[in-house]
Amino acid sequence: MALSGMTGFARIEGAAQAWTWTVEARSVNGRGLEVRFRGPPGFDGLERAARDAGQGRFQRGQITLGLQAKRAEAAGAVRINQAQLEAYLDVAARYVAEGRATPPAMDGLLALRGVIETGDEVDAPEDRAALEAAMAGSIAAALDALKLARLEEGAALAGVLGGLVDRIEALVAQAETEAAGQPAVLKERFARRITELLGERADLDDRIVQEAAALASRADVREELDRLTSHVHAARTLLAGEGQAGRRLDFLTQEFMREANTLCSKAATTALTAIGLELKATIDQLREQVQNVE
């Protein structure tokens, strides 16, 4: 599976029976996976289907699914209750025959309670099941489209992350070149300070070499550079590998930063310190971008 981002948007429309609907799926960054569903009243059963579909496709990110549905106004949706109308007419007929009332007008009869029925139609169980299945299909299609959007973001991120890893590798190479000269710099610096304190003495040369060697040992950054190089290879493997790499890349950036901090603390030259600081800045950029990776 290619690298996937965690942000995206998808919209799917559907229709079945007398219903039309729209499903919108949105995703933003998240440390874990959270799927939220909002649907119309009466379709609560779709929430479980939405959660299962989301969990089957994603591992990280905050995903919001919204379903808006509308029932078309069907012909005959306004119905006249003939039995109720006839009952009213039978009652009125007696009063009309006795001359106690005038024949009722049709508009008056239609205004009587129960003559006109405008309530929502009740779907048969099998029709409702088919309708919810169609809506669940649209939810799945929206999540599939969202996954494609996240993969597109991942493709763009892969280029950015790869460029940052290349930059880290180049800085590590510069640090290796600069670090090779640290023992000589430390020896010269130590010798100068001793000479300033004690003057020129021939018997100090061995002592200078010993102390400079001890300082060079404490300032040796070869292990840090070797580990940084190893982390570069690991990052490239994750970027080119299968499955979700976000959490592992996040952990790897912490290891990158740990070695860069140690490198800076051991640096004996301003040039190596500058390289270390730029390395830390690049690693921080890498860490920020990794937060977008699933």
Secondary structure, DSSP 4 states (H G I P E B T S, - for coil): ----BS-EEEEEEEEETTEEEEEEEEEE--SSEEEEEE--TT-TTHHHHHHHHHHHH-SSEEEEEEEEEEE---TT-SEE-HHHHHHHHHHHHHHHHTTSSPPPPHHHHHTSTTTEE-PPPPPPHHHHHHHHHHHHHHHHHHHHHHHHHHHHHHHHHHHHHHHHHHHHHHHHHHHHHHHTTHHHHHHHHHHHHHHHHH---GGGHHHHHHHHHHHHHHT--HHHHHHHHHHHHHHHHHHHSSS--HHHHHHHHHHHHHHHHHHHHH--SHHHHHHHHHHHHHHHHHHHHHTTB-
